[in-house]
Amino acid sequence: MRNWLEYIPFICIATLVRALPRTTALNLGGRLGQLARLLQKRRAAIARENMQRALPELSAEEVATAIRKMFRHMGICFVDMLRLDKYRGQRDLERYFCISGEENLHDALALGRGCIILTGHIGFWEAGTFFLPQAGVKFEVVAKPMRNPLVDAFFARMRQTSGTSLINSRKGARGILKSLQNNHVVGLLLDQHLKGPGCLAVPFFGRPAHTTTIITQMATRYRIPIIPAFSYRRANNTYECSYEKMFFLEGDLSEANLVANTTLLNQKLEQGIRRDISQWFWLHRRWRSCCSA
């Protein structure tokens, strides 16, 4: 019953924005994001604290401006996620997405070991579920199932419309390895708090943040190329998407090397966030106490 009570207002909003023209829908999303900042004061406070501690060089006014932009951006991205299946074909690819560095992806796949796309909740992180399959790439995304199975099923349909496949994060390692062995591209978002076996507290914006080592272990053991990739939203609601040059993780699987290589991955994400701090999900409690769950 709780799932349905959550799903009914969700699907009503989704039905509305899916019926509107794209520009109108995204403008509505921006307004919903602005409203969320006013209503979700606790989340706004988390975002402010995260940004102040991660970027102490910013003034209070700069932080406040970035947070306002972030809430608007997140509202737009939320609406665009509800409309993912509206993107179709080469025409939409050329109209809404400017993609650079494709040669870096082809170079990585030419090695025959698959490729890991390293990204996070930066810009419009769902964009790749459309444009990668459009380029003929076998693309699979590691996703954590949502608590509400009805909402989860909706977003699964959106992501798979263009040909992207999903890997359940609860069975992540086995599914990732199988995809890489088939020379597929696997997308992973590394910027969420995870704690438990296979996780380490390593620096992220200069503070310890619990981070999974699955990518580190797999990429080190099997010499898998890693490509940082980000999709930033422009002011006109088109997207600038880029694949950076591939790199490899060196060394063995000792704890010291796991820490060093996982820190390197966090540094790559940090660089992506710093390009536009208003397009990262500062609402998440990324830096939880090492003693908390």
N, C-alpha and C positions, 0 to 999 in steps of 0.2 A: 504493500500500500504506500509506503514511504517513497519507493522508487517511482510509482505512478504520480504521486503528488508533486514530485520534483520534475518529472518528465513532461507533464501537461503544460505548465507555463513555458518550459524550455521549447517544446515543439511549436507552441503558439508563436513565440518570438521568431523561431527558425522559419516558420511558414510565412510570416510577414516579410522578413528581410529577403527571403528567396523570391518573393513575388515582386519586389521593387526593382527598378533599374539599378545597375551596379553603383553608379555615383550616389544616388539617393540612399541606397542601403548603407554604403560605407560612411556617408555623412551622418546617418542615424547612429551607426556604430560609434563614431567619435563622440557624439552627444551622450550616448549610453556610458561610455568610458568616463566622461566628465562627471556624470551623475554618480557613477560608482565611487569616484574620489570623495564626493561629499557624503555619501551614505556609508562607505566602508572606512570609517576613520581609523579603525585599528590597523587595517591593511596599509592605509596611507602612512601611518606612524612607523610601521615595519619598513616600508620602502624608504622613508626619510632617514631612519636610523642606519639602514644598510648603506645607503648612498653616502651619508656623512662619514661613516667609518671607513668605507672603501675608498672614498675620494676626499680626503680631508683638505685638499687644496681648494675645493669649491666653497664659495660663500653660501650663507643661508639662502640668499635670494636665488643664486644659481641652482641650488638643490631644489628649491620650491618650483622653479620654472621647469626643470627637467622632470620632476614628478608629475606636474600637470600635463606635460607633453606625453609622458609615459602612459598615463591613464587613457588619454585620448587615443594613442597608438594601439593600446591593448584592446580598446573597444572596437576599433576598425578591424584589427586582426581577428577578433572573435567573430565578427560578422562575416569576414571573408572566409573563415573556416566553415561557417554554416553554408557557404555557397561554393565550396571547392569543386563540386561536380559541374558548376556552370562554366568553368574553364575548359575549352575544348579546341583541339586542333592547332595547326600551325598559325592560323590567323590570330588567335588569342595569345599564343606564345610570343609572337612578334609585337603585338599591341601592348601587352602589359609587362613583359619580362625582358630585361637587358642582361644577357648572360655573357660573362667573360671567363677565360681560363679553361675552356672546354678541353683544350689540348692536354692540360695537366691530368684530367680524368682519363683520357684515352691512353696517355703514357703509362698511367698506373695499371690500367686494365690489360695493357699489352704484356705485362709481366705474368699474367695468368694466375695470380694469387687472390683475385678479388681486390676490393678497396674499401677502407673504412672512411666514411664522411664524418668528420668531427665537427659538431656544431652544438648549439644550445638554444635556449628560448630567446633568440635574438632576431630582431626584424620580424619578417613573416616566415617563421621556421617551417611552416607546412608547404611552402611553395614548391619544394623539390618533389613532393608527391605528384605534382602535375608535370613539371617541365623535364624531370629526368626520364620518365617513361616515354615522353614525347620525343626524346633524343634517341630512343631505341635502347636505353640502358635498363638492365634488370635491376630494379631498385627495391630494397626491403628496409623497413623502418622498425627499430626496436621500440615498442610502445608498452607502457604500463597500463593494464586495464583500469578503467575508471570504476569508482565504487558503485555507481548506478549503471547496471548492465544495459538499460534502455538507451541512455545517453551514449554509453560506450559503443553500442551497435550503430548508432547514427553516425558518429565520427569515423568508425571503421569503414562504413560505406563511403563516406566522403573521401577518405584517403585512398581507397582502393579503386575509385572510379576510373582513373587514368591508367591503371595497371600496376600501381605500387602494391607490394605485399607487406603484411605485418608479421613481426616476430614478437611473441609474448615475452615480455621482460622476465617473467617468472621462470621461463625455460630458455633464457637468453643465450648462454654460452654455447649450448648445443646447436641452437638454431642459427646463431651467427656463424659458427665454424662451418656448418653445412653450406650456407650461402656463399661464404668466401671460397670454399673448395669448388663451387660451381662458377667461380669468377664473377660473382654478382657484386653490386655495390650495396653496402650496409650503412644506413644512417643512424647515428647515435647522438643523443643529447646528453652531454656530460655535466650539466650545470645544476643538477638537483642533489639535495642532501640525501645521502644513503649511508646507513650504518649497519654493521654486522660483518659476518665473514666475507672476505674479499674486498673490504673497504679500508681506506687509510685516511687519516687526517693530514692533508698536505696544504701548502699555502695557496690561497686564491685571493687576490688583491691584498696580499701581505698578512692574511689571517688564516688559521687552520680551518679547513672545510672538509668534512667527510666526503670522500670521492671513491667510486668504484674503481677497482684495478683490473676489471675484466678486459677492457680494451688494452691496457698496458701489457698484461700477461699474454694475450693472444697475439698482439702485434709483434711483441718481442720474440716469442717462441717460433712463430711461423713467418717472420719477416714480411708482415703485411704492410703495404703502403697506406699511409694516412694522409688525407687531404682536408685541411680546414676549409669549410664552405659556409657562406652566410648570404642571406637575402634581406637587404635593407629596403624598407618602404620609402619611396620618394614623396615629396609634397603633393604630387598629382596622383598619388595612389597607384603608381606603377612600381615595379620592383627591380632593384639593381642586385643581381646575383653573381657571385664569383666563386670560382674554385682556385684555391691557392696551390702552390707547388707541393708535390707529395714529399713526405719525409718518412724516415724509419726510426724506430726506437732501438737503440744500441744496448749492448751489455747482456747480463744474465738476468735470472729471476730472483736474485737475492733481495732481501727486504730493502737494503739501501738503494739498490737500483730501481726497484719498484717505486720507491718514494721519489727518486730523481725523475723518472720518466713520467709518472702521474702528475708531478708538479709541472713538467714541460707541457703536458696536455692542458692543464689549467691555465698556463701562461698563454697558450694559443687562443683559448676562449677569452681570456681577459683582454687580449689585443683586439679581438673582434668586438667586444663590448665597448671598449674605449673609443671606437670609431664613431659611435653614436650612443651615448649613455642613456638617452631617452627611449631606446628601443630594446632594452633588456628587461626581464621580468624581476624587478627589484622587490616585488611583493612577497617573494618566496623567502622563507627563513633558511637561507643558505648556510649561514654561520651559526649553527646551533652549538651549544656547549658540548665539549667532548664527553661530558658526563651525562648528557641527556639522551633521550631516545630519538 
